[in-house]
Amino acid sequence: FFADNNGYLQCYNIATRRTEWWIHNYDDTDATLTLQEDAGVPFLYTGNEVDLQGDKGLVHLRKINGLTGAVVWDRTYPCYSVRGAHPVNGGMLSTPAMGKNNDSDIVIFSLSRYGGLSRGLLVALRKSDGTSVWESPLPYYAWSSPLDLYDPLGNMFVFLADSHGQVM
């Protein structure tokens, strides 16, 4: 499985040397695809940047069936980008964190330039259906990937560093 800067996701079978499926991911995809198997089916969790869309656009956070390329769910969030000589994209720029233990049905995404050019959003979606479990607006966007940490009882804590050097 891989993504590219033109916004395509592909499943390439190295045994047959064939592309099994491909779909468009709406825009540039720089973040690493996250893969998790459920009942023998590999599922991909991904999202796009706001790059080719211009100054503003929609970020699609998605769960995709790795065997077929079928989109299981798709959640959209408006984000911004800075264009010009020194562009700085917004959207999903970091790898999502896959919840474990007590939060095994949660995937956590960090969005840059959501709610304003300097702001961001940390959002936890239910893996099964993509519904929002919680959202945490960020005063400054983050390009770093959220890190999930667990206490001895299996409770999740999220560690994230933002663009102003703050750690939360």
Backbone as a printed PyTorch tensor [residue, N CA C, xyz], in Angstrom:
tensor([[[  0.8460,  -1.1700,   0.0000],
         [  0.0000,   0.0000,   0.0000],
         [  0.8870,   1.2260,   0.0000]],

        [[  0.5520,   2.1970,  -0.8310],
         [  1.2980,   3.4460,  -0.8000],
         [  0.4370,   4.5890,  -1.3180]],

        [[  0.8470,   5.7990,  -0.9590],
         [  0.1720,   7.0200,  -1.3900],
         [  1.1810,   7.8990,  -2.1000]],

        [[  0.6790,   8.8720,  -2.8780],
         [  1.6020,   9.7530,  -3.5880],
         [  1.1650,  11.2140,  -3.4910]],

        [[  2.0070,  12.0950,  -4.0330],
         [  1.7540,  13.5310,  -3.9620],
         [  0.6380,  14.0050,  -4.8780]],

        [[  0.1900,  13.1650,  -5.7800],
         [ -0.9330,  13.5250,  -6.6460],
         [ -2.2720,  13.1280,  -6.0400]],

        [[ -2.2320,  12.4780,  -4.8860],
         [ -3.4700,  12.1410,  -4.1990],
         [ -3.9970,  10.7490,  -4.4690]],

        [[ -3.1730,   9.8490,  -4.9410],
         [ -3.6420,   8.4920,  -5.2010],
         [ -3.1570,   7.5250,  -4.1320]],

        [[ -4.0340,   6.6070,  -3.7430],
         [ -3.6880,   5.4820,  -2.8750],
         [ -3.7270,   4.2340,  -3.7380]],

        [[ -2.7300,   3.3730,  -3.5490],
         [ -2.6610,   2.1780,  -4.3780],
         [ -2.3300,   0.9410,  -3.5590]],

        [[ -2.8480,  -0.1710,  -4.0330],
         [ -2.4900,  -1.4770,  -3.5020],
         [ -1.7750,  -2.2110,  -4.6240]],

        [[ -0.5050,  -2.4650,  -4.4260],
         [  0.3120,  -3.1360,  -5.4370],
         [  0.6690,  -4.5260,  -4.9340]],

        [[  0.3810,  -5.5310,  -5.7260],
         [  0.6660,  -6.9140,  -5.3810],
         [  2.0600,  -7.2630,  -5.9060]],

        [[  3.0220,  -7.4340,  -4.9930],
         [  4.3910,  -7.6980,  -5.4450],
         [  4.5440,  -9.0880,  -6.0560]],

        [[  3.6610, -10.0250,  -5.6910],
         [  3.7400, -11.3830,  -6.2590],
         [  3.3270, -11.3860,  -7.7250]],

        [[  2.2480, -10.6700,  -8.0540],
         [  1.7500, -10.6590,  -9.4360],
         [  2.2710,  -9.4700, -10.2300]],

        [[  2.9050,  -8.5220,  -9.5190],
         [  3.4020,  -7.2940, -10.1360],
         [  2.2790,  -6.5110, -10.8160]],

        [[  1.1510,  -6.4640, -10.1100],
         [ -0.0280,  -5.7560, -10.6250],
         [ -0.5790,  -4.8220,  -9.5550]],

        [[ -1.1560,  -3.7330, -10.0110],
         [ -1.9130,  -2.8720,  -9.1160],
         [ -3.2710,  -3.5210,  -8.9180]],

        [[ -3.5980,  -3.8450,  -7.6700],
         [ -4.8770,  -4.4900,  -7.3680],
         [ -6.0290,  -3.4860,  -7.3710]],

        [[ -5.7680,  -2.3050,  -6.8410],
         [ -6.7610,  -1.2360,  -6.8490],
         [ -6.0730,   0.0960,  -6.6180]],

        [[ -6.7400,   1.1620,  -6.9850],
         [ -6.2820,   2.5030,  -6.6790],
         [ -7.5050,   3.3870,  -6.5340]],

        [[ -7.3830,   4.3700,  -5.6550],
         [ -8.4480,   5.3450,  -5.4550],
         [ -7.8140,   6.7180,  -5.2870]],

        [[ -8.5950,   7.7440,  -5.5080],
         [ -8.0990,   9.0960,  -5.3160],
         [ -8.3400,   9.5120,  -3.8710]],

        [[ -7.3430,  10.1290,  -3.2530],
         [ -7.4240,  10.5610,  -1.8570],
         [ -7.6180,  12.0770,  -1.7620]],

        [[ -8.1690,  12.6900,  -2.8090],
         [ -8.5740,  14.0960,  -2.8450],
         [ -7.4540,  15.1050,  -2.9750]],

        [[ -6.2630,  14.8120,  -2.4760],
         [ -5.1640,  15.7770,  -2.5180],
         [ -3.8830,  15.0410,  -2.1300]],

        [[ -2.8110,  15.7630,  -2.0600],
         [ -1.5080,  15.2420,  -1.6770],
         [ -1.6040,  14.4590,  -0.3590]],

        [[ -0.9270,  13.3320,  -0.3090],
         [ -0.8900,  12.5200,   0.9070],
         [  0.5630,  12.2990,   1.2810]],

        [[  1.0140,  12.9930,   2.3420],
         [  2.3910,  12.8570,   2.7920],
         [  2.5190,  11.9930,   4.0370]],

        [[  1.4730,  11.9360,   4.8460],
         [  1.5350,  11.1670,   6.0900],
         [  1.5680,   9.6680,   5.7840]],

        [[  2.2520,   8.9420,   6.6290],
         [  2.3310,   7.4910,   6.4850],
         [  0.9600,   6.8600,   6.6490]],

        [[  0.6370,   5.9300,   5.7630],
         [ -0.6030,   5.1720,   5.9070],
         [ -0.4890,   4.2910,   7.1430]],

        [[ -1.5780,   4.1980,   7.8900],
         [ -1.5950,   3.3460,   9.0680],
         [ -2.4420,   2.1230,   8.7430]],

        [[ -1.9350,   0.9570,   9.0730],
         [ -2.5880,  -0.3010,   8.7390],
         [ -2.9120,  -1.0740,  10.0070]],

        [[ -4.1460,  -1.6070,  10.0570],
         [ -4.5230,  -2.4720,  11.1640],
         [ -5.4370,  -3.5670,  10.6310]],

        [[ -5.1420,  -4.7860,  11.0360],
         [ -5.9260,  -5.9370,  10.5980],
         [ -7.1000,  -6.1600,  11.5530]],

        [[ -8.2520,  -6.4850,  10.9850],
         [ -9.4340,  -6.8060,  11.7690],
         [-10.1470,  -7.9700,  11.0840]],

        [[-10.2450,  -9.0980,  11.7640],
         [-10.8890, -10.3090,  11.2340],
         [-10.2860, -10.7250,   9.8900]],

        [[ -8.9600, -10.6210,   9.7820],
         [ -8.2680, -11.0510,   8.5720],
         [ -8.2630, -10.0310,   7.4450]],

        [[ -8.8720,  -8.8740,   7.6490],
         [ -8.9210,  -7.8350,   6.6170],
         [ -8.0040,  -6.6830,   7.0330]],

        [[ -7.0670,  -6.3000,   6.1530],
         [ -6.2390,  -5.1330,   6.4690],
         [ -7.0280,  -3.8520,   6.1730]],

        [[ -7.0530,  -2.9510,   7.1370],
         [ -7.7190,  -1.6630,   6.9410],
         [ -6.6780,  -0.5590,   7.0120]],

        [[ -6.8030,   0.4200,   6.1140],
         [ -5.9110,   1.5680,   6.0610],
         [ -6.6150,   2.7680,   6.6710]],

        [[ -5.8700,   3.5560,   7.4400],
         [ -6.3640,   4.8160,   7.9860],
         [ -5.4760,   5.9000,   7.3970]],

        [[ -6.1030,   6.9180,   6.7910],
         [ -5.3410,   7.9300,   6.0820],
         [ -6.0990,   9.2440,   6.0400]],

        [[ -5.4380,  10.2470,   5.5380],
         [ -6.0360,  11.5640,   5.3250],
         [ -5.1790,  12.3340,   4.3460]],

        [[ -5.7000,  13.4350,   3.8650],
         [ -4.9880,  14.2250,   2.8650],
         [ -4.6010,  15.5980,   3.4100]],

        [[ -3.7370,  16.2560,   2.6740],
         [ -3.3510,  17.6310,   2.9480],
         [ -4.2880,  18.5650,   2.1970]],

        [[ -4.1450,  19.8460,   2.4560],
         [ -4.7280,  20.8720,   1.5930],
         [ -3.5430,  21.4770,   0.8660]],

        [[ -3.3500,  21.0540,  -0.3490],
         [ -2.2060,  21.4480,  -1.1590],
         [ -2.7080,  21.8030,  -2.5490]],

        [[ -3.0890,  20.8180,  -3.3140],
         [ -3.5610,  21.0290,  -4.6710],
         [ -4.8970,  21.7650,  -4.7090]],

        [[ -5.6220,  21.7800,  -3.5900],
         [ -6.9250,  22.4430,  -3.5320],
         [ -6.8100,  23.9610,  -3.4730]],

        [[ -5.6440,  24.4830,  -3.0630],
         [ -5.4690,  25.9280,  -2.9820],
         [ -5.3650,  26.4130,  -1.5500]],

        [[ -5.8520,  27.6540,  -1.2920],
         [ -5.7410,  28.2790,   0.0220],
         [ -6.5800,  27.5990,   1.0950]],

        [[ -7.6640,  26.9720,   0.6970],
         [ -8.5020,  26.2350,   1.6410],
         [ -9.1180,  25.0490,   0.9250]],

        [[ -9.4620,  24.0560,   1.7170],
         [-10.0420,  22.8570,   1.1340],
         [-10.4820,  21.9080,   2.2120]],

        [[-10.8710,  20.7190,   1.7970],
         [-11.3650,  19.7180,   2.7360],
         [-10.3370,  18.6140,   2.9430]],

        [[-10.1640,  18.2580,   4.1970],
         [ -9.3530,  17.1030,   4.5620],
         [-10.3170,  15.9420,   4.7580]],

        [[-10.0150,  14.8290,   4.1180],
         [-10.8200,  13.6220,   4.2560],
         [-10.0380,  12.6310,   5.1090]],

        [[-10.5470,  12.3530,   6.3010],
         [ -9.9930,  11.2930,   7.1470],
         [-10.7860,  10.0490,   6.8110]],

        [[-10.0680,   8.9590,   6.4670],
         [-10.7550,   7.8020,   5.9050],
         [-10.2470,   6.4710,   6.4550]],

        [[-11.1550,   5.5060,   6.4380],
         [-10.8290,   4.1040,   6.6840],
         [-11.1400,   3.3750,   5.3850]],

        [[-10.1660,   2.5990,   4.9120],
         [-10.2850,   1.9380,   3.6100],
         [-10.0140,   0.4510,   3.7560]],

        [[-10.8450,  -0.3660,   3.1300],
         [-10.6450,  -1.8040,   3.0990],
         [ -9.4350,  -2.0830,   2.2170]],

        [[ -8.3740,  -2.6560,   2.7950],
         [ -7.1400,  -2.9010,   2.0600],
         [ -7.2420,  -3.9830,   0.9980]],

        [[ -8.2400,  -4.8460,   1.0990],
         [ -8.4070,  -5.8940,   0.0910],
         [ -9.0990,  -5.3820,  -1.1650]],

        [[-10.0380,  -4.4520,  -0.9940],
         [-10.8660,  -4.0120,  -2.1140],
         [-10.6890,  -2.5500,  -2.5040]],

        [[-10.1810,  -1.7300,  -1.5950],
         [-10.1030,  -0.2940,  -1.8430],
         [-11.4010,   0.4330,  -1.5210]],

        [[-12.3910,  -0.2860,  -1.0120],
         [-13.6730,   0.3320,  -0.6640],
         [-13.4970,   1.2390,   0.5580]],

        [[-14.0880,   2.4180,   0.4980],
         [-14.0400,   3.3590,   1.6150],
         [-15.0910,   2.9350,   2.6350]],

        [[-14.6410,   2.6510,   3.8580],
         [-15.5440,   2.2310,   4.9390],
         [-16.2180,   3.4550,   5.5440]],

        [[-15.4300,   4.4980,   5.8180],
         [-15.9850,   5.7790,   6.2620],
         [-15.0720,   6.9060,   5.8290]],

        [[-15.6380,   8.1120,   5.7910],
         [-14.9410,   9.3070,   5.3200],
         [-15.4900,  10.4920,   6.1030]],

        [[-14.6220,  11.1460,   6.8780],
         [-15.0070,  12.3480,   7.6380],
         [-14.2520,  13.5360,   7.0670]],

        [[-14.9250,  14.6580,   6.8730],
         [-14.2720,  15.8290,   6.2860],
         [-14.1570,  16.9720,   7.2950]],

        [[-13.0420,  17.7100,   7.1400],
         [-12.7400,  18.8650,   7.9870],
         [-12.1510,  19.9590,   7.1050]],

        [[-12.6280,  21.2090,   7.2280],
         [-12.0440,  22.3030,   6.4370],
         [-10.7090,  22.7560,   7.0340]],

        [[ -9.7190,  22.9140,   6.1780],
         [ -8.4030,  23.3860,   6.6100],
         [ -7.8730,  24.3840,   5.5860]],

        [[ -6.8090,  25.0820,   5.9640],
         [ -6.2030,  26.1170,   5.1360],
         [ -4.7660,  25.7510,   4.7880]],

        [[ -4.2460,  26.4550,   3.7790],
         [ -2.8380,  26.3530,   3.4080],
         [ -2.3250,  27.7340,   3.0570]],

        [[ -1.0250,  27.9230,   3.1830],
         [ -0.3730,  29.1460,   2.7420],
         [  0.2530,  28.8400,   1.3890]],

        [[ -0.0910,  29.6130,   0.3890],
         [  0.4140,  29.4130,  -0.9660],
         [  1.5020,  30.4470,  -1.2580]],

        [[  2.1560,  30.3430,  -2.3980],
         [  3.1270,  31.3480,  -2.8200],
         [  4.5440,  30.8250,  -2.8190]],

        [[  5.4880,  31.7400,  -2.6630],
         [  6.9130,  31.4040,  -2.7600],
         [  7.3620,  30.4630,  -1.6420]],

        [[  6.7360,  30.5650,  -0.4730],
         [  7.0950,  29.7280,   0.6720],
         [  5.8420,  29.0350,   1.2080]],

        [[  5.3280,  28.0650,   0.4530],
         [  4.0640,  27.4390,   0.8500],
         [  4.2090,  26.5720,   2.1040]],

        [[  3.1500,  26.5680,   2.8960],
         [  3.0770,  25.7180,   4.0830],
         [  1.6750,  25.1110,   4.0950]],

        [[  1.6020,  23.8300,   3.8260],
         [  0.3110,  23.1590,   3.7060],
         [ -0.3550,  22.9440,   5.0530]],

        [[ -1.6520,  22.7780,   5.0020],
         [ -2.4420,  22.3860,   6.1610],
         [ -3.0530,  21.0200,   5.9080]],

        [[ -3.8460,  20.5630,   6.8450],
         [ -4.5000,  19.2640,   6.7150],
         [ -3.8160,  18.2070,   7.5530]],

        [[ -3.9080,  16.9710,   7.1140],
         [ -3.2790,  15.8650,   7.8460],
         [ -1.8550,  15.6830,   7.3350]],

        [[ -0.8970,  16.0330,   8.1700],
         [  0.5150,  15.9700,   7.7950],
         [  1.2890,  14.9620,   8.6340]],

        [[  0.6210,  14.3040,   9.5610],
         [  1.3100,  13.3760,  10.4670],
         [  0.5750,  12.0420,  10.5170]],

        [[  1.2870,  11.0490,  10.9590],
         [  0.7420,   9.6920,  11.0430],
         [ -0.2540,   9.5890,  12.1910]],

        [[ -1.4390,   9.0290,  11.9300],
         [ -2.4080,   8.8570,  13.0180],
         [ -1.9350,   7.8200,  14.0390]],

        [[ -2.4340,   7.9620,  15.2610],
         [ -2.1240,   6.9990,  16.3280],
         [ -3.2910,   6.0250,  16.4610]],

        [[ -2.9700,   4.7390,  16.5100],
         [ -3.9870,   3.6990,  16.6300],
         [ -4.1500,   3.3480,  18.1050]],

        [[ -5.3360,   3.5990,  18.6450],
         [ -5.6020,   3.3140,  20.0490],
         [ -5.4730,   1.8310,  20.3730]],

        [[ -5.1350,   1.5750,  21.6100],
         [ -4.9690,   0.2000,  22.1020],
         [ -5.6400,   0.0850,  23.4720]],

        [[ -5.5940,  -1.1000,  24.0470],
         [ -6.1080,  -1.3540,  25.3970],
         [ -7.5560,  -0.8870,  25.5340]],

        [[ -7.8550,   0.0020,  26.5030],
         [ -9.2260,   0.4690,  26.7250],
         [ -9.7640,   1.3130,  25.5830]],

        [[ -8.8890,   1.7950,  24.7400],
         [ -9.2850,   2.6410,  23.6150],
         [ -8.9430,   1.9950,  22.2750]],

        [[ -9.1110,   0.6940,  22.1840],
         [ -8.7190,  -0.0320,  20.9740],
         [ -9.6030,   0.2940,  19.7710]],

        [[-10.7490,   0.9350,  19.9680],
         [-11.6090,   1.3010,  18.8400],
         [-11.4770,   2.7840,  18.4940]],

        [[-10.3120,   3.3840,  18.7930],
         [-10.1050,   4.8090,  18.5130],
         [ -8.8540,   4.9860,  17.6570]],

        [[ -8.9550,   5.9050,  16.7000],
         [ -7.7920,   6.3520,  15.9360],
         [ -7.7130,   7.8690,  16.1040]],

        [[ -6.5010,   8.3890,  16.3380],
         [ -6.3140,   9.8020,  16.6490],
         [ -5.5700,  10.4820,  15.5000]],

        [[ -6.1560,  11.5660,  15.0100],
         [ -5.5840,  12.3380,  13.9100],
         [ -5.2490,  13.7460,  14.3960]],

        [[ -4.1810,  14.3090,  13.8590],
         [ -3.8240,  15.7020,  14.1080],
         [ -3.9930,  16.4640,  12.7950]],

        [[ -4.7340,  17.5840,  12.8490],
         [ -4.9590,  18.4090,  11.6640],
         [ -4.2860,  19.7640,  11.8490]],

        [[ -3.5640,  20.2000,  10.8340],
         [ -2.9000,  21.4990,  10.8440],
         [ -3.7350,  22.5220,  10.0940]],

        [[ -3.7180,  23.7440,  10.6070],
         [ -4.4120,  24.8680,   9.9760],
         [ -5.9300,  24.6470,   9.9210]],

        [[ -6.4630,  24.0760,  10.9840],
         [ -7.9090,  23.9010,  11.1340],
         [ -8.4240,  25.0210,  12.0400]],

        [[ -9.4430,  25.7400,  11.6030],
         [ -9.9910,  26.8260,  12.4130],
         [ -9.1910,  28.1140,  12.3170]],

        [[ -8.2130,  28.1770,  11.4680],
         [ -7.3640,  29.3440,  11.2710],
         [ -5.9830,  28.9100,  10.8340]],

        [[ -5.2040,  29.8440,  10.3030],
         [ -3.8800,  29.4940,   9.7690],
         [ -2.9080,  29.0080,  10.8240]],

        [[ -3.0170,  29.4850,  12.0530],
         [ -2.0580,  29.0710,  13.0840],
         [ -2.6110,  27.9790,  13.9920]],

        [[ -3.8770,  27.6220,  13.8340],
         [ -4.5280,  26.7010,  14.7660],
         [ -4.5530,  25.2730,  14.2220]],

        [[ -5.0180,  24.3510,  15.0660],
         [ -5.0980,  22.9500,  14.6730],
         [ -6.2030,  22.2310,  15.4150]],

        [[ -6.2590,  20.9390,  15.2100],
         [ -7.2770,  20.1040,  15.8490],
         [ -6.7120,  18.7090,  16.0630]],

        [[ -6.9400,  18.1840,  17.2490],
         [ -6.6400,  16.7880,  17.5550],
         [ -7.9970,  16.1130,  17.6820]],

        [[ -8.2280,  15.0650,  16.9140],
         [ -9.5390,  14.4220,  16.8850],
         [ -9.3920,  12.9110,  17.0190]],

        [[-10.2620,  12.3220,  17.8310],
         [-10.3140,  10.8620,  17.9960],
         [-11.5950,  10.3670,  17.3470]],

        [[-11.4500,   9.4520,  16.3980],
         [-12.5980,   8.8760,  15.7090],
         [-12.7110,   7.3970,  16.0480]],

        [[-13.9350,   6.9240,  16.0880],
         [-14.1730,   5.5050,  16.3320],
         [-13.7690,   4.7260,  15.0780]],

        [[-12.9220,   3.7250,  15.2270],
         [-12.4520,   2.9360,  14.0880],
         [-13.5990,   2.2380,  13.3700]],

        [[-14.5940,   1.8040,  14.1060],
         [-15.6790,   1.0290,  13.5110],
         [-16.5440,   1.8370,  12.5530]],

        [[-16.8600,   3.1050,  12.8890],
         [-17.7880,   3.8530,  12.0470],
         [-17.3780,   5.3030,  11.7630]],

        [[-16.2420,   5.7530,  12.2840],
         [-15.7570,   7.0950,  12.0070],
         [-16.4270,   8.2050,  12.7970]],

        [[-17.2680,   7.8600,  13.7610],
         [-17.8970,   8.9020,  14.5630],
         [-16.8700,   9.5300,  15.4970]],

        [[-17.0950,  10.8000,  15.8030],
         [-16.1790,  11.5300,  16.6720],
         [-16.3770,  11.0880,  18.1200]],

        [[-15.2830,  10.7030,  18.7680],
         [-15.2850,  10.3510,  20.1910],
         [-14.9750,  11.6060,  20.9990]],

        [[-13.9700,  12.3570,  20.5450],
         [-13.6500,  13.6540,  21.1350],
         [-12.8430,  14.4800,  20.1440]],

        [[-12.8990,  15.7990,  20.3270],
         [-12.1090,  16.7330,  19.5430],
         [-11.4820,  17.7390,  20.4950]],

        [[-10.2370,  18.0760,  20.2350],
         [ -9.5290,  19.0450,  21.0600],
         [ -8.9120,  20.1200,  20.1580]],

        [[ -9.5220,  21.3220,  20.1110],
         [ -8.9330,  22.4100,  19.3240],
         [ -7.5560,  22.7660,  19.8790]],

        [[ -6.6300,  23.0740,  18.9860],
         [ -5.2640,  23.4120,  19.3670],
         [ -5.0020,  24.8740,  19.0380]],

        [[ -4.3940,  25.6490,  19.9660],
         [ -4.1050,  27.0520,  19.6690],
         [ -3.0600,  27.2050,  18.5610]],

        [[ -2.2130,  26.1900,  18.3950],
         [ -1.2060,  26.1710,  17.3420],
         [ -1.2250,  24.8040,  16.6700]],

        [[ -1.0430,  24.7910,  15.3580],
         [ -1.0680,  23.5200,  14.6370],
         [  0.1450,  22.6620,  14.9880]],

        [[  0.0150,  21.3820,  14.7040],
         [  1.0950,  20.4300,  14.9830],
         [  1.3680,  19.6010,  13.7370]],

        [[  2.6340,  19.4660,  13.3850],
         [  3.0310,  18.5710,  12.3090],
         [  3.5160,  17.2400,  12.8700]],

        [[  3.7760,  17.2040,  14.1460],
         [  4.2520,  15.9540,  14.7440],
         [  3.0890,  14.9720,  14.8740]],

        [[  3.4120,  13.7150,  14.8520],
         [  2.3920,  12.6780,  15.0010],
         [  1.9940,  12.5570,  16.4660]],

        [[  0.6980,  12.3740,  16.7300],
         [  0.2970,  12.1510,  18.1170],
         [  0.8630,  10.8230,  18.6190]],

        [[  1.2690,  10.8140,  19.8570],
         [  1.8210,   9.6100,  20.4740],
         [  0.8540,   9.1450,  21.5550]],

        [[  0.4290,   7.9030,  21.4720],
         [ -0.4760,   7.3580,  22.4840],
         [  0.3310,   6.5980,  23.5290]],

        [[  0.1010,   6.9590,  24.7970],
         [  0.7660,   6.3330,  25.9360],
         [ -0.3110,   5.7700,  26.8530]],

        [[  0.0340,   4.7110,  27.6340],
         [ -0.9640,   4.0200,  28.4480],
         [ -0.4750,   3.8140,  29.8660]],

        [[ -1.4010,   3.9740,  30.8070],
         [ -1.0670,   3.6790,  32.1970],
         [ -1.2650,   2.1820,  32.4460]],

        [[ -0.9140,   1.6750,  33.6340],
         [ -1.0410,   0.2430,  33.9080],
         [ -2.4700,  -0.3020,  33.7970]],

        [[ -3.4760,   0.5780,  33.8800],
         [ -4.8710,   0.1470,  33.7580],
         [ -5.3620,   0.1580,  32.3070]],

        [[ -4.4880,   0.5580,  31.3750],
         [ -4.8520,   0.5630,  29.9590],
         [ -5.5210,   1.8340,  29.4890]],

        [[ -5.4720,   2.9020,  30.3010],
         [ -6.0500,   4.1880,  29.9130],
         [ -5.0770,   4.9610,  29.0290]],

        [[ -5.6070,   5.5570,  27.9580],
         [ -4.7710,   6.2660,  26.9900],
         [ -4.5400,   7.7130,  27.3990]],

        [[ -3.3160,   8.1740,  27.1240],
         [ -2.9480,   9.5760,  27.2290],
         [ -2.2700,   9.9310,  25.9110]],

        [[ -2.5420,  11.1210,  25.3930],
         [ -1.9910,  11.5330,  24.1050],
         [ -0.9450,  12.6200,  24.3340]],

        [[  0.2160,  12.4200,  23.7500],
         [  1.3400,  13.3510,  23.8110],
         [  1.4770,  13.9800,  22.4300]],

        [[  1.5540,  15.3240,  22.3760],
         [  1.6730,  16.0100,  21.0940],
         [  2.4890,  17.2900,  21.2930]],

        [[  3.3820,  17.5680,  20.3630],
         [  4.1500,  18.8120,  20.3660],
         [  3.6490,  19.6760,  19.1980]],

        [[  3.4220,  20.9750,  19.4790],
         [  2.8590,  21.8350,  18.4290],
         [  3.9290,  22.7110,  17.7730]],

        [[  3.5040,  23.5540,  16.8370],
         [  4.4250,  24.3700,  16.0480],
         [  5.0640,  25.5130,  16.8300]],

        [[  4.6140,  25.7680,  18.0520],
         [  5.2350,  26.7840,  18.9000],
         [  6.0840,  26.1910,  20.0000]],

        [[  6.3720,  24.9010,  19.8950],
         [  7.2400,  24.2490,  20.8700],
         [  6.5620,  23.8470,  22.1500]],

        [[  5.2360,  23.9220,  22.1810],
         [  4.5110,  23.5000,  23.3620],
         [  4.2250,  22.0060,  23.2950]],

        [[  4.2730,  21.3730,  24.4440],
         [  3.9550,  19.9530,  24.5460],
         [  2.6920,  19.8090,  25.3700]],

        [[  1.7950,  18.9990,  24.8630],
         [  0.5430,  18.7920,  25.5990],
         [  0.2350,  17.3310,  25.7230]]])
